[in-house]
Amino acid sequence: MSSSTSSKNTLVSSIISGILSLVIFATLRFCADWFNGSQLNVLVGGYLFSWLFILSLTCVSNAEMLIFGPDFQAKLVPEILFCMSLTVAAAGIVHRVCATTSILFSLVGLYFLNRISSKYYSTAVVTVDAPARKTAKKFK
């Protein structure tokens, strides 16, 4: 795959995940009264807000890959904590327990994202051992 195709795919992925995260936030904010109905609704809200976290992290990470190069990876401190704090703040507006459950669901989603990305992006390190030289040492 050429670098031009790869950057186009990264751009499209960033745009789509950004739009979907805005749609999810608007939908969850619009239906905020429904989440106050029962405890199960609050758990569903936390789960849906975890998808907001996954999509916003995908958007931010792909945008950074476009800017800094295809080998750039999202790290814990700037990207993941930023997206997590935005998600928890958005979920806290809807319901406090949604914020708590979204953290738990987001951590589970982050674990699986890490597994998928390590399978997809990992490169096998192959070491080639040089043949051992046979040197005869002469003892005096």
C-alpha positions in Angstrom: 0.0 0.0 0.0 1.4 3.4 -0.9 1.9 6.2 1.6 -0.7 8.3 -0.3 -3.3 5.6 0.1 -2.4 5.1 3.7 -2.7 8.8 4.5 -6.1 9.0 2.7 -7.4 6.1 4.7 -6.1 7.7 7.9 -7.8 11.0 6.9 -11.1 9.3 6.1 -11.0 7.3 9.4 -10.3 10.5 11.4 -13.2 12.4 9.8 -15.7 9.6 10.1 -14.8 8.9 13.8 -15.0 12.6 14.6 -18.4 12.9 13.0 -19.6 9.7 14.7 -18.4 10.9 18.1 -20.3 14.2 17.6 -23.4 12.3 16.6 -23.2 10.0 19.6 -22.6 13.0 22.0 -25.6 14.9 20.5 -27.8 11.8 20.7 -26.9 11.0 24.3 -27.3 14.6 25.3 -30.7 14.8 23.6 -31.9 11.6 25.3 -30.5 12.6 28.8 -33.9 12.3 30.5 -34.2 8.7 29.3 -31.0 7.7 31.3 -32.6 8.9 34.5 -35.4 6.3 34.1 -33.7 3.2 35.5 -30.4 1.8 36.6 -30.2 -0.3 33.4 -30.6 2.9 31.3 -27.7 4.4 33.2 -25.5 1.4 32.5 -26.4 1.6 28.8 -25.5 5.3 28.9 -22.1 4.5 30.3 -21.6 1.9 27.6 -22.6 4.3 24.8 -20.3 7.0 26.3 -17.4 4.5 26.2 -18.0 4.4 22.4 -17.7 8.1 22.4 -14.2 7.6 24.1 -13.2 5.0 21.5 -14.3 7.2 18.6 -12.7 10.4 19.9 -9.4 8.6 20.6 -9.5 7.2 17.1 -10.1 10.7 15.7 -7.3 12.3 17.7 -4.8 9.4 17.0 -5.4 9.4 13.3 -5.2 13.2 13.1 -1.8 13.0 14.9 -0.7 10.2 12.5 -1.4 12.6 9.6 0.5 15.4 11.2 3.5 13.6 12.8 3.8 10.6 10.4 2.5 7.1 10.1 4.7 5.7 12.9 3.2 8.0 15.6 1.3 6.3 18.4 -1.2 7.6 21.0 0.3 7.7 24.5 -1.3 7.6 27.9 -0.6 11.1 29.1 -1.7 13.5 26.3 -4.1 11.6 24.1 -5.8 8.9 26.2 -6.3 11.0 29.3 -7.5 14.0 27.2 -10.1 11.8 25.5 -11.0 10.1 28.7 -11.5 13.4 30.6 -13.7 14.8 27.8 -15.8 11.6 27.8 -16.2 11.6 31.6 -17.2 15.3 31.5 -19.7 14.7 28.8 -21.1 11.7 30.6 -21.3 13.6 33.8 -23.5 16.2 32.2 -26.0 13.4 31.4 -25.8 11.4 34.7 -23.1 11.0 37.3 -23.2 7.2 37.3 -22.9 7.3 33.5 -19.5 8.9 34.0 -18.4 6.2 36.4 -19.6 3.3 34.2 -18.1 5.0 31.1 -14.7 4.9 32.7 -15.0 1.2 33.3 -16.3 0.4 29.9 -13.7 2.7 28.3 -10.9 0.9 30.0 -12.2 -2.4 28.7 -12.4 -1.0 25.2 -8.9 0.5 25.5 -7.6 -3.0 26.5 -9.1 -4.5 23.3 -7.9 -1.6 21.2 -4.4 -2.2 22.4 -4.7 -5.9 21.6 -6.0 -5.2 18.1 -3.4 -2.5 17.3 -0.5 -4.7 18.6 -1.6 -7.5 16.2 -2.1 -5.1 13.3 0.9 -2.8 13.7 3.5 -4.9 15.4 6.5 -5.9 13.4 8.4 -9.0 14.1 11.9 -8.5 15.1 14.2 -10.9 13.4 17.7 -11.3 14.6 20.2 -13.1 12.5 23.1 -14.6 14.5 26.4 -14.3 12.9 28.1 -17.7 12.4 30.5 -18.4 15.2 34.1 -18.1 14.2 36.4 -20.9 15.1 39.7 -19.4 16.3 42.4 -21.5 17.6 44.2 -20.0 20.4 47.8 -21.0 20.7 49.0 -21.4 24.2 52.6 -20.9 24.9 
